[in-house]
């Protein structure tokens, strides 16, 4: 595609539709290459956008600024979907259990990041800048608040790509949501306080009661989020998934596009990102079987999301790196240190498991759309040379953070054991060269033409073991848990079979949902039993070194979609679980023999 673009004489007036088509094609190529080299696909999408911009600027006689403007609607819709998905993680019972931990981690990370960035930027600004002292204070304060934001889009996309599941994944998403809420509210509040105090000079008309306007904006965003989340919950209960998706996209397009009109006609403002986040929180706590819509939504929104990242790469200005200066370097270094050590100290304070303590902070480095919007806001409202400096530092930091951040997210969840080994390998290594999609397609074409293709034998999965497809970072029911504790565990679990372990981590049995169902309606019995009374100790456990072919036979015999995994044959210590659907993913493709 890029070669075809290079040989084309682009029109000076490049249309938005043509540009977006090129973006999607470039993103497909970038994502395919990145997957081949085990790089998060979002990095490939971003780099594809960067390269496409260079080609367009080289081959076109006119800038494509006007062609990009209509595509900002894609950015707004994508961010709405992302914030809604992050809000969906905030299930009430989960918040009751892990909410305090997430808030402590967030508080420590936010405070340390803001402190380090403010002190460093104020110190460097006074040495290097010729601006007045008040401008240095304002610049340092605004940079400190902007440093808090974590790009929700890139973070969530990487987690979805690697199918990460577990407490670390939920913590990353929870902290990301809190970071963006604090950044958006704190930034606008701080800016208005500076304006009210006369420290910031602006030619634009501000509200007579600016802090009241901020309060109304926050409350209004929350109310809109509740309305949207409730409407989606009702639609989800009464309509098909397709109809619910249509309503979802209609509501979020209106939510993104209506804000300027409401501000100009009704003099009321809201933040669409906050509204989308609240809508996700409401939906996950009100609707039934929310996973059904989430799965369909992620599938339907994938083209939009890919276009969003390609557009983000297209809008990245590599030249901003050269203009960041010492102040920009201080900002990026202190933001990285603040998030890294702040999250580590927060984990220690919260008493949370430290399996990913060293890598949780770096997993929060992604930074893009939210702070880019803040940079545009500052340039529009702050009449000072420091406004341009703020924008340059932020945009330069975005270039580095968006390229490095996805690697850190992947590293965190992999080290935490929340990614199966199979998802880290390319399709080519799952079954050898003979399972090529191209080969299968040509075989199908040959059969359609009456030609019988020669099928070579392969040992596609003969060397794969349980440890390659198991999930290690999972929670288990304790043998002493009460029946109510078991019900609570089942309610938040994604499985239908629930391993039970003794206090020393050894296998006690498996509780099947069908067995629990019989006890629910017998109050006299449910108050007398514990988890060990419900556990089926005869359930087969499999060692981590068992071959996939043997595991398939075990699933064929067992009436279960999930089996506990132990360290080795004869061991009783449970180290994870393996699902039957994961076995199906690595079976030989049709037409192959083992």
HELIX and SHEET records of a PDB file:
HELIX    1   1 UNK A    2  UNK A    6  1                                   5    
HELIX    2   2 UNK A   16  UNK A   36  1                                  21    
HELIX    3   3 UNK A   41  UNK A   59  1                                  19    
HELIX    4   4 UNK A   65  UNK A   69  1                                   5    
HELIX    5   5 UNK A   72  UNK A   87  1                                  16    
HELIX    6   6 UNK A   92  UNK A  128  1                                  37    
HELIX    7   7 UNK A  133  UNK A  146  1                                  14    
HELIX    8   8 UNK A  152  UNK A  161  1                                  10    
HELIX    9   9 UNK A  167  UNK A  196  1                                  30    
HELIX   10  10 UNK A  210  UNK A  238  1                                  29    
HELIX   11  11 UNK A  241  UNK A  266  1                                  26    
HELIX   12  12 UNK A  272  UNK A  286  1                                  15    
HELIX   13  13 UNK A  290  UNK A  315  1                                  26    
HELIX   14  14 UNK A  319  UNK A  322  1                                   4    
HELIX   15  15 UNK A  325  UNK A  350  1                                  26    
HELIX   16  16 UNK A  357  UNK A  360  1                                   4    
HELIX   17  17 UNK A  362  UNK A  364  5                                   3    
HELIX   18  18 UNK A  369  UNK A  381  1                                  13    
HELIX   19  19 UNK A  385  UNK A  415  1                                  31    
HELIX   20  20 UNK A  421  UNK A  424  5                                   4    
HELIX   21  21 UNK A  427  UNK A  431  1                                   5    
HELIX   22  22 UNK A  433  UNK A  435  5                                   3    
HELIX   23  23 UNK A  437  UNK A  448  1                                  12    
HELIX   24  24 UNK A  466  UNK A  468  5                                   3    
HELIX   25  25 UNK A  483  UNK A  492  1                                  10    
HELIX   26  26 UNK A  513  UNK A  520  1                                   8    
HELIX   27  27 UNK A  523  UNK A  526  1                                   4    
HELIX   28  28 UNK A  531  UNK A  534  1                                   4    
HELIX   29  29 UNK A  548  UNK A  557  1                                  10    
HELIX   30  30 UNK A  580  UNK A  585  1                                   6    
SHEET    1   A 3 UNK A 477  UNK A 478  0                                        
SHEET    2   A 3 UNK A 497  UNK A 501  1                                        
SHEET    3   A 3 UNK A 507  UNK A 512 -1                                        
SHEET    1   B 3 UNK A 542  UNK A 543  0                                        
SHEET    2   B 3 UNK A 562  UNK A 566  1                                        
SHEET    3   B 3 UNK A 574  UNK A 579 -1                                        
END                                                                             
